[in-house]
Amino acid sequence: MHRGSFQNLQDLLAPCNQGSRVEEDSDDETPEDTSSRLIVVSNQLPLKATRNEDGTYSFEWDKDALLQQAMEGMTESSEVSKVMFIGQLPVAIGDDQQEEISAQLLQDFQCLPVFLPKMVKEAFYQGMCKKIMWPLFHYVLPLSPQSDARYNPAYWQSYIAANRKFADVVIEILKESDFVWAHDYHLLLLPTLLRKKFNTVRCGFFLHSPFPSSEMFRAFPMRAELLRGLLNADLVGFHTFDYARHFLSCCSRMLGLEFESKRGSIELEYFGRRVRMRISPVGLQVSRFKEVLASQECIAKQEELQEKYKDKIVLVGVDDMDPFKGIDLKIQALKAMLQAHPELADDQRVVLIQVCNPARSNTKEVIEMRESVLQEAQRIKEDVGYEAVEIWERSVPLHERAALYSISTACLVTATRDGMNLVPYEYVVCRQGMTDDSNVSHSMLVVSEFVGCTPSLCGAIRINPWSIKDTADAIHRAVTMSLPERTMRHDQHYRYINKHTVSYWARNFFTALSNVCEEIQSMRCYGLGFGLSFRVVALQSHFKLLEPTNLLHAYENCKRVAILLDYDGTLTSERGCSLPIPPSPQVEALLNSLTRTNRNTVYIISGRGRQELSEWFSKVPNLGLASEHGNFCRRNSSSPWQTISGLGPDEVQPMVEAWKRVTKPILESYAESTDGSFIQDKESAMVWHFHDADPDFGNWQAKELVTHLEDLLADQPVDISVGQFTVEVKPKGISKGVAVEHVIEKMEEDGGFPDMVLCVGDDRSDEEMYIKLEELSRKHRELKVMACTVGQKPSRAAFYVNDHQEVIDLLKALESWEEIGHKTLHRRVKSVPAVPLELVMETDPAPMHE
């Protein structure tokens, strides 16, 4: 659906759409509506549809739909003024009725349907979602060439097309104050498509399925696009920490992103935006089940089942006919239990009622699973001599399912991999019945450890469904457990379920989404990249491009200026490179020109060694150098090298060698045991690099190494710091920030405190310079600080340039000022047209190396 596709859509939305993004170019001066709406986007709308005899349709809320239940009471308990739903209808609607039905649903239910062409819908849902993504997210790789789960480019294009359709409908109604909450693996690209249109959209995403480990997920050809889709949301929700951990591992291994735990939250920094993870298992609407249990049809069905299974030990299983539900394993375990305990088989008391909901797809694996389940049920009947397993292969209405739960002794869930799976919750609530006193009821759960609800059910017997013997023992324990213990376990479960309802889950998720979105609203955001690789760079509002004119306005009236420059990535195009890269003749000439005037004090502050820097800048005699992040400094080529402490290199070398003798064997052992790592031995420091090692193993080794070194070097004058894929041991108190302070002090001793400092760098170590300059500017209010970073990225600097060439342009402007005067230069600079931001950001901003 595209803008303007419904003639009366804007009329229907008029009360709530004033000031929306859709109307931004309108001349309508109606006051902007700043109330917040929550737009819930899922594959299917929470509606039931009935086709009438005259060909029209009647709609009603699906009271059993999870998202509809979750949104009840949302407007009363949050800042949301209205909840709207976007998704597909459960029935196919003809083209001639789509506009009319869309208007009807919007007016009556605040729902907007998404209509997909038949072929796109088939390839999107049955193809991409069910044949490829569903197995992948449940840890199944398509090893066989005949497998339906092999990647299909046509299915992927349909997946993109479907997500774009959903995005179009959202964009149709989206306004600045709205929140968007997208759901499940069908819509993983939706956050990217929305953020591409509106950079500051407030978007949350909840994944209701498992998230596979990186070993599985990396096999998917479009893995980066799916990861970026989730990262373009502000808040990403998972049922369990395992699923979140797998996602974070994928981001680390495939995108090179690091996460951190901050005040109880897990966050990823993605181009300046803080993307937060939330572990939030969904719940039930308990009141809905109590309402059903009190209904006459449920009571009648309950009486019928009690009579039919009188004196039986009823076990219940409710699953979709799906390969991952482990139904065949469940039946095999029951047979093993009856064979191990023949007394239970002899009196024919134990009966498993297995409800098999119709399959949602018709893949080869589903067909094979159905045949296997029916065969296993027949085998157990032949082996134990009675019908120990009843297969209900149909859709069982809620009232009948509630009645079945209520008469069952235990519930068995043996899924080999699943999302949340609320069947255990439903069972406990139905066993509780109408009373709120959980001490008078009892129930028993046997639950697979591979199901999302397992961590919250502390009283359940947890099993590995692949172990038939362990599952058989668990079933026997469940049916023979004493009543007091069953009651105690039931009480624990019911109290948790009754508190952590689906509404509780939705309110908490929305509160977290609202909080995490506050920060980005105050930032400046810019789009970056094309297609599905699109992302947003979020910068602080004060972060500005440093233009030559701005620099010259600050420079022109200054008598003493400090120019502090990083080397790699700032004066050269290479970043974080250990290869020797001497300065270009152009850079040498610029530095010579700037250092000839008494106004300027110019320093190169680099992580390079002093021997390299001395050789490379031998033709710039008046240039100050600070090597190894400021440990060694010299004012000019005629000055001796000194350490920050004032001692000469030869004087401190014995102390350095002393701690190096202890440190080097430790670093060598870690380098040897960590494939892809190596040691860099500097004059005054030692660095262990693990950039090319396995990310997880490298980080584990780094933490262990830091602990080892801290214990070993506790009495040595050294600092141990962890950088981006590095662990460095260096003399105590050494940093580029300390080097900046040293340079400023020397200037003050030689002739006066500087009027202005221009400081330019490109990586994390340079942030220490910016922090130190902030401190100095607070002490000396008259000091002008022009702190500038190379590349648009989060930084403590107030200014940025896009690449090293723009750094050279700034230095050229200062050189020209000194040579030809400010009037001519001002005319020259102003005549150069500014480059639009969109053009200079076609490539990724530079990574922040250590």
N, C-alpha and C positions, 0 to 999 in steps of 0.2 A: 504494500500500500504506500503510495507516494503522497506528498503534500497536495491537498486539493482533490484527492480522489473521491471524497464524500462531500457532496455539495452542502449538506446541512451539518457537517461535523463541527465546524467552527461555531455555528449557532448554538449547537447543543453544549459546547464547551464554554460558551461565553461567560457564565457566572464564575468559572474557576480558571479561565485561561487568559484573563486580562494581564498584560505585561509579560506574557510568556515569550519564549524564544522564537516561537513561530511568528509572533506578531511584532518582532523587534523593528521591522522596517515599516510599520504602519504609521499613519498620521493620526491615529486615534489617540486622544489625550485622556482617555479614561485612566483614573488612578491605578497604579500597579497593585495587583493582588500579591502580597508577600507571604501568604499562608503556605505552609509546606504540605505537599501531598506525598504519599508513599505509593509508588508505582511498582506493583509486584509482577514480574515477568517470569512465566514458566511455559513449558511446552504446551500444556493444556489448561484451559480455563476451568475453574472449580464450579462448573455448571453441568446440569443434566438437560438433555434435549429430547423432545418428543415430537415426532412428525404427525401432524394432524391429517384428517381425511382430505381436507381441501388443499393439501400440499404446503401449508404454512407450518411453522414450528412454534412450540411452546417451550419455555425455559424456566428452570428453577435452580436454586442453589443446591449443590451437592454437599449435603451436611457432613458427609464422611470424607470430603477432600481436606487434606492436611492444611493447605495454605489458607483455605477459607476459614477453618477453625482457628488458625494461628492469628488471623487478622481481627477476630472478634474482640472488641474492647480496645483496639489499638488507638483509636481517636480519643478515647477518654483518658488513656494512661500515658500519652506522649504528646509531643508538639505537632503531631500530624493532624491536619484538618480533614483529610479524606484519604481513603484507600482505593486505588484503582487496580484492576487486573488486566493483563495483556497475555494472550495465548491463543492456541488453536481450540476450535470447538470439537466435541467428540463425534460430530456427524459431518458429512460432506454437504456443503451448501452450494447450490448452483450459482453461476455468475450473475444471473438476473435477480437473485435475492440477497446478495451480499451487502449491498449498500443499505437496504431497508433493515436487515437484521443487525447490522453494525449500529445503526442509529437506535434501534430498539434496545439492544444490550447496553449501550452507553447510558441511555436514559433510565432504564429500569434497574441495572445492576452495577453501573460504573465499570463495565467491562468492555474492552476493545478486542475484537477477534483478529487473528492473523490468518489470512487465506493464502495458502500455498498452492501453486499449480500441482495437479495430480502427480505428474512425473517427478517433480522436485520433492514433493512430500514423501513419495515412496522411497526415492533414493536417499533422502535426508534421514528419515526415521528408520525404515526397515533396512536400509543399506548402511549408511555411515554410523548411525547411532547403535543399532542393534547387532549388526554383523561384525563391525570393526571396533567401535569404541567400548561397547559393553564388555566384550571378552578382554580387551586390553586393560580396562580399569579393574577387572577381576582376575588379573594375573595370568592370562592365557595368551600365548603367542601362536600365531598361525604357522606352525612348522611345516605342515603338509601343503604341497602345491595346490591341492584341491580344496583347501580350507576356504570357507566363506569369509573368514576374518582377515584374509590378505588385503593389504591396502589397495584401494581402487581410486584413481584420480577423479573419475566421474562422480563418485560418491562424495569426495572431498569438495568438489565444486558445488554440489547440491547443498552440502553443509554450510558453505560460505553464503550461498544464495538465500538459504532459509534464515540464517542469522541476520542477514541484511534486511530481510523482510520484517523480522522482529524489530530491528533497530529503527526502520522507517516508521513503524507504528509508534514506538516510544518517542521518537523525535517529533512526531506530529503533535504531541500534547505536552512535551517537556518544557518546563519553565525553570527559572534560575533557582527557586527555593525548593524544588522537588528533590525527593530521594528516589533512587531506582534500586530495587532489590531483585536480582536475577537468580534463577535457581537451576541447578543441576547441569550435567555434562552436555545436554543438548545445546546449550547456549554459551559455551566457553568463549566464543569470539565476540559476544555482545558487548562487553566492557570496552574492547578496542574500538569497535565501530561507533559507540556512543562518545567515547573520549576524543575520537578523531573529529567529530562534529562539534562537541562542546568540551573544551579542555578541562573545565573545572566541574564537570558533572559529578554529583555525589552518588557514588555507585557502590553497592555491596553485592557480594556473590556468595551463595552457599552451595557447596557440593554435597549432594545427598548420597552419592556412591562412594566406594573406596577410591583412594588415589594410589596407583601402583608405585612400587619401588623404582628407583632410577634405572636399575638394570632392565626392567621391563619397559618403562616409559621411553627410554632412549631409543628403542627399536622403532618407534613410530616416526615416519618421515617428517610429519608436520609438527614435531614436538615443540619447537621454539615458538611457533604461532600460538599454540594452546597455552603455553606458559605465559607468554606476553599478554594473552587475553585475560588470564586471572590477575596478572600484575597490574593491569590497567583498572582494576577495581580498587577501591580504598580499603575495603575490609573483605577478607576471604575466610569463610567459615567451613569447618570440617567437624565431623562427628567425634573423631578421636584424635589423640596426639599422634598416633602412628601414621594416619593419613596426612596430617600436617607435616610431620617429619619427612615423609617421602617427597612431598611437594618442595620443601625447602632444600632437600638433597638434590632434586632435579634442577632447581634454580642455581644451586652452587656449581654443579658439575657441567651444566649445559649453557648457562648464561654468565657464570663467574660471579654471582651475587653472594654476598655474605649477609647473615641475619644476626640479630642480637636480641637478647631478652631485656626488656625495659619495663620496670615497675609491674612485673607480672604478665606483660604482653610480649609476644614475639613479633618482631618487625623486620621488614626488608627495606633497604633504601634503594629506590628504583628511579634514577635520574632526578634526585632531589625530593621525590614524593616518598612519604612513609607509608608503606603498604603493611597493614596489620593482619596477623592471623588470629582467628578466634576458634577455640575448641569448645563446641557447644552442641551436645547431643540433643536432638529434638525429643519432644514428649507427646503425650496423648491429651485429648480433651476428655477428661474423666467424666465430666457432666454428661457428655453425649452417650457414653456407655451406660451410665446409670439411667438415663432416659430410656434407652433401648431395653434394658433389663426390666424396667417397670411396665413395658408395653404388654398388651394381652397376647400378641402373637409370639413374643419371646417366652412368656410364661407357659403358653400352650406347648410350644416346641420343647421347652425344658422338661415338662411333665412327660411328653412323649418319649424323649430320649432316656429319661430316668427309668421309665417302665421297660424300654427296650433293652437297656444295658444294666438291668438290675443285678446286683451282686457281682458286677464286673469291675475290674481295674482298668479304667479307660485312660489311655494315653492319647494325646492329641498333637497333630502336626498340621500346620497351615503354611503352605508354600506355593509360589508360582511354579509351574512346570518349567524349570530352568536348570541347566547343567550345574550351576553353582550352588543350588540349594541342598545338595547332598541327600536327596530323598532315598536314593538307592542304598546309600551307606547307612541311613537310619534303619531301613528294613533289614539289612544284613546284621546290624548290631542287635536288633530285637531278636532275630533268629538265634544269634550266638548266645544271648542272655537266656532264652527259653531252653536251649540245649544244655547250657551250663547249670540251669536250675530246673530240672524236669518236673519238680513238684508244682511249679507255676504253669507248666504246659499241660500237666495231667488233668488239672481241674478246669482247664480252658477258660480261665478268668481274665487273663491279660489280653486286651484288645487295643490295637493302634488304629485310630481313625485318622487317616491321612487325607486332608483336603488339598487337592491339586487345582489351583486356579488355572484357567486357560493360559497357555503360553502367549507372550506378547510379540513373539516373532516365530517364523517357521523355518529356522535354520536347520541344517542337517544335524547339528549337535542336539537341538531340542527334540527332534524326531527320535534320535537314538536314545535320548534320556527317557522319553516316555515309554518306549519299548522295554527298556531296561527295568524301569519301575514296575511295570505290569508283570514282567517275568519274575522279578524278585518276590512280588506279592503272591504269585502262583506257587513259587518254590517253597516259601515258608508254610503255605497251606498244606502242601504235600509232605513236608518234613515233620511238622508238629501235629498234623492230623486235624486241624480245625482252621477256620478263617481268622487268623490272628491279626491280619491287616485288612482294613476296609479302605478302598480307594474311592474318595468322592471327587470324581473328575468333572467338576462344574464350578460355576461361580456361586458361592454360598452367600446369601444375603446376610447383613449384619446381625439381624435378630436371631437367625439360626446359628451363626457363628458364636454369638454371645451365649446362647443356650448350650452349645457344645462345650465351650470353655468352662462354663459353670459346673458341669457334671464330670469334668475330667480330673483325674488324680495328679497327672503331671503333664507338662508341655515339653516337647522335644524340638529343638532347633539345631540342625546339624549342617548348616551351610558351610561350604568350603571357603567361601569369600562372600561377604555381603556388606551393604551399607549399614544403616541403623537397625533395621528390622524391628518393627514395633509389636510383633506377635507376642513376645513374652510380656510386654506391658499390658496388652489387651487381655491376656490370660489372667494376669494377677488382678486386674480391675474387675473382671467378671467373676473370679473366685471370691473377691471381696463382697460382691453383691451390693445391696442397697444400704447396708450399715456402714458407718464411718469408723467403727471400732475394729481395728485390724487384728486385735487379739482373739477374736472369736472365729476367725477364718483361717484357712490354711491352703497352701499350694506348694508345688515343687517344680523347679525348672532345671532342665538339662540343656545347656546352651554352648554352642561352639565358641571357641576362643577367637574365631575369625569373624565374629559378628560385632558391629559397632556398639550395640547396647551392652555387651558383656561387662565392660569396666564399671558400669553403674549398677549392676546386679550382683552385689557382693555375696548374697546368699545362694546364688545359683551354683549347681555343679557344672564346672567348666570342663569341656572335653575337647580333644583333638579328633574331629570327625573321621580323619583318615585312619585312626587306630580303632578298628572294630572291637577289639577286646576291651579297651578303655571305655568306649562308649557303652558296650554291653554291661560292664561293671557299674557305670554311672546310672543306667536305667534300673538295674537291680537295686542299687542304693536308694534311688528315688521312690520306688514302689514299696520298699520295706522300711523306710525311715519312720521314726516314732512321731506321733502326732505333736507333742510339744516342740520338737525341733522343726517340724514343718511349719507350725504356727509362728515360731520365732523368725524363721527365714521369710515367711510371707509378710510379717509385720515390717521388717526392714525394707522389703521391696515396695510395699504399698505406700509407706510414708514418703519414700523418695519419689515415686511416680505421681502421687497426689500433689506434691509440691512443684515438681519440675514438669509442668504441663506444657502443651504446645504454645499456649499464649505466653507463658513465662519465658519460653525460648525466644519467641518473636520479639517480645518487649526488650529483653536483654540484648539481642542482636541489634535491634534498631538503636538502642541507647549507645552501644559501642560504635555503630556506624556514624551516628550524629557527632560523637566526640572526635572520632578520627578525621572527620571531614572539616572540622573547624580550622585546622592549621593551613590546609591548602587554599582555603578561601582568601587568606591574606597574602598569598604568594602570587608572583607573576609566572604564568604558564605559557609555554611555547610548544607547538607541535613539532615532532621530529620523526623522519622516516616516511616510508611509503607503504601502502597496502596494509597487510596484517602485521608488519614490523613496526607500525606506528606506535609511538609512545610520547609522553609529555615530559618536558624538562620543567621542573618547578624551581624557581629561584626566589630568594627573598626580595621583597618589594624595593629595597634600597640598592639592589645589585644592578649596575648600569655598565654599558659599554664605555670604555675610556677612549674618547675621541681626542685627536691631537689638539683641537682647539681648547678643550677643557684642561688638558695638561698644561698648555702654554699660558692660559689665564692664571693658573696657580703658580707657574714657574717665573713669570715675567718680573715680579717685584721681589723675588727672593735673593738674598745675598749669599746664603750658604745652602747648598742642596746635596742631600745624600741620595745616591742612585744605587740601589741594592738589587742585584740580578742573580737569579738562578742560572745554571748553564744548560743542562740537558732538557730539551723540551721547551726552553724559553728563548735561548739564542740559537738553538738547533732544532731541526724537525724531529729528531729521534728522542724518545722518552724512555727512561729506565733502561738504557742500553749500556752494557758493560764494555762494549768495543770502543777502541780509541777513535773519537770523532773530533778532530781539531776544529777551531773556529774558521769560518770563511774569511777571505780577505776583506769582504765588505764589513763584517762584524769588527775585525781588527781596526779598520780605518775609522769606524764610528766611535769605538772606545778610545782610540788615540785622540780624536777630535774633542770628545767630551771631557777627557782628563787634562787637556791643555789649559783650561780655564780654572782660575782659583775658586770660582763659584762652586764647582762640582767636586764631590768626593765619590768615586765610583768603585764599587766592590763586586766581585763575583763570589757568591756564597754557594758552594757546590758540595756534593757528596764525593766528588772525584778526589784522588790523591794529590798531594802537593807537588810531586814530581811531574805528573801530567800537566797540571795547571801552569807550573813554572815554564815548562817547555813551550806550551801552546801560546802563552801570552807574553813570551819574552820580548816581542816587538811592541808591547804596550807598557812602557816603563813606569808610568804613573798610576797604573791600575792596582787597586788593592785586591788581595786574594784571601779567601777563607776556604780551606779544604776540609774534607771529611766532616761535613756538616758543621764546620766552625771550630773544630778542635785545634787546627793550625791556622794562624793568620799572619799576614804581613801587609804593611801599609803600601809599599811599592817595591819595585825590583831591587832597589838598593837597600832595603830594610831586611833584617834577618827574619826568618820564620820563628814564630813564638806560639806557645800554646795559650789558651784562654787564661790560664793561671799566671801567665807571664814568664814561665820557664821556657827554656829552649828545648827543641825536640830531643837532643841528645841527653838532656837532664831527665826527661820523663820516660825515655825509652826503657830503662831498666825496670821501672815499675810496671810498664805495659807488658814487657816480656815475662814478668813474674806471673801475672794472672793469665797470660796467653798460654804458658806452659801447662797450666791446669785446665784451661778451657778447651784447647785444641783437641785433645783426645776424646773429650765428650762429644764435641761437634762431629768429629770424624765417625764416631760410632753411630750417631744418628743419621749421618749422611749415608753410611754403608747399609743401614737397616731400612732406609726409606728411599725406595726407588724413585728417581726423578729429582732428588735434592742434591745440593752441592754447597761447598763452603767458599766464601770469599774472605781472604785474609788481607785486611787493610793494615796500614802502618800503625794505627792506634785503635783499631776495632776489628771484630770478627763477626761475620754475618752468615747465618745458615738460611739458604734459600730453598723453598719447597713449592715454587710456582708450578712446576711440571709434575709434582707428585699427585697421587690420588687426593682430592680435596678433603675428604673426611679423615683419612689416615694421616695426611699431612697436618691437619689441625690438631688431631689427637696427639701426634708426636710433638708438635710445637708446645702444647700445654704441658706435656710431660717434661720436655726439655727445659722449659722455663722454670718449672718446679725444681728440677735437678740442679740447674745452674744457680738458682737463688739459694739453695742449701749449701752448695759447694763454694760459692763466691760471697757468702754473707759478710765476711770480714775484708773483702777487697773493695777498692775505690772504683767500682764500676756500676753502671746502670744496665739493666736487661730490659729491652723493649721489644714488643711484638708489633710488626708492621703488616702490610699486605703481603702475605706469603713469605715473611721473613722473621727471624729472631736475631736480634743484634745485641752484642755485648760491646760496650764502649765506655770510655772514661766517664766518671760520674759528673753530672751537670753539663753535659755537652749536648747542644742542639742549635739549630739555626736561629732560634729565638735568642739564645744567649749570645750568639755571634753578632746579631743585630745590636744588642745592648752594648757589646764591646766596641763596635764600630762607632756608635753614637758617643760613647764616653771618650774615645780617642779624639773624635772631632771636637768635643767640648774642651778637652785639654789643649788641643793644638790651636784653637782660635775662636771657639764659640759654638754654641748649640745650633744645629741646623734650623732653618726656617721651614724646610720642606723635605719629606722623604718620599721618593718613588721606589716602591718595592714590587718586583714582578717575579712570580714563580709559577710552577705548573702542577706540583704534586702535593702529597700529604705532608711531607717534611717541611714544605714552605708555609704551611698553615701556622707553624710555630712563629714564623716571622711576623705574620699578620696579627697574631695574638699579642706578641710583645709590643708591636706598634700601637695597638689599641691601649695598652697600659700606659705607654709613654704619652699618648695624646691626651689621656685623662689627667696626667700630671702636668703637662705643658699645653695649656689650652691654645696657645698661639701656633703650635706646630701643625703644619698642613701634611696630612698623610694621604698618599695616593697608593693604596695597596691594591694590587691587580693580579688576577690569576689568568692563566692561559686556558681557554676553553670554558664554555658555559656549563657550570656544575656547582653544586653546593660548596660554599667557601666562606671563610671569615673575611675575605677581601670584599671591599665595597665596589670594586670595578672588575671588569673582565675584558680581554681581547680574545679573538677567535682562534688565532694561531701564532706561531713564532714570527711569521712575517709581519704581523701587525705590531709585535713588540719592536721589531727593527724599524717600522714606520714611525713609531713614537720616538725612538732614539734619533731618527733622521730629522724629525721636527725640531727636537732640542738642538741638534747640530746646526740646522739651518738658522735657528733663532740667533745663535751665537755668531754666525758668519755673515748674515745679510740683514739682520734687524727684524724687529717684530712687525713693522707695518707691511713690508713686502710679503712676509711669511703668512700673516693673517689673510691677505688676499688670496694667496696660493691655496691655503688649507680650505678656506670657505668655498673656493671654486670647485673642489672635489666633491662630487655627489656622494651622499651616504648610501651604503649598500643595504638594501632591505634585509631585515632579520631572517625572513623566510629563505633567502638565497644563501646566506652564510651558514645555515643549519641543515644543509642537505646531508651532511655526514654526521656520525656520532661524535659527541663531545669526547675529548680525550679522557681515557681512563686515569684514575688517580693512583699513580704508582708510589711506592715508598721510596 
